[in-house]
Amino acid sequence: MKKIVLLCAVALAFVATTSCGNNQYDGKIVLYPTTELVIDSFAIESTATVWKASVHFKGHLSDTMYISFRKAGDNFCNDETLIGDIDKVYSNDWYNDKLHFQYFSNSVTEGDSVVMTCKFAR
């Protein structure tokens, strides 16, 4: 009986130390409306293989902001349109350690911004 309890404890410790929570990498940036095209990227400093990228947008924009994503070497795609009170998630299989993005707005309103949080996971 003691061996079974010990085995269960070891298995639980293994699962806890190798779960997805320990293999997730986060980045955050604040986007401010601009009529100029802005190109930026998130990258993780890890040798781990990235399988998924999830981007959460939260904030407020008085006018439309357009944002596109791409993997290194690919064309920009996966267009998102943001306007008003924003609480939106974009998620996709990614298989890359970089997420490039570009964005611009129709107009600029002082005080508007969107927090963009990127999570890479394996």
C-alpha positions, -999 to +999 in steps of 0.1 A: +000+000+000+028+024+008+044+017-026+011+026-043+008+059-024+045+067-031+041+059-068+010+082-069+029+110-052+058+107-076+034+106-106+016+137-093+048+155-088+059+146-124+026+159-139+028+191-118+064+199-129+058+191-166+023+206-171+015+232-197+017+260-171+055+256-169+058+256-207+040+289-213+057+321-222+040+355-220+046+389-234+027+422-232+027+454-252+005+485-252-008+495-287-016+532-292-036+543-322-015+557-351-021+563-387+014+552-395+020+515-401+038+500-371+057+467-373+068+448-342+071+413-328+070+390-298+097+364-294+105+339-267+139+331-255+136+294-253+147+263-271+113+249-267+090+242-296+061+265-298+028+249-308+003+276-301+000+314-299-028+331-281-032+369-282-056+387-259-066+423-267-081+445-240-088+482-241-108+509-259-105+525-293-127+553-306-119+544-342-109+512-361-074+496-356-063+469-381-038+443-370-022+414-389+001+386-377+028+365-394+053+339-387+089+345-397+093+343-435+055+343-442+033+370-455+011+390-430-022+373-425-048+366-398-062+401-399-081+414-369-102+445-367-105+462-333-129+491-323-149+502-293-146+484-259-123+455-267-119+422-249-110+397-277-088+366-280-071+354-312-057+319-309-040+297-335-016+268-339+018+286-345+048+263-346+072+293-344+090+311-316+082+346-331+049+363-337+054+394-360+025+419-362+017+451-379-010+476-371-024+510-379-056+530-372-080+552-392-074+581-367-058+589-334-078+597-303-058+607-272-063+583-243-072+553-265-050+521-262-052+484-263-031+460-242-020+431-263-009+400-243+007+372-262+010+337-247+031+310-264+025+274-253+037+240-261 
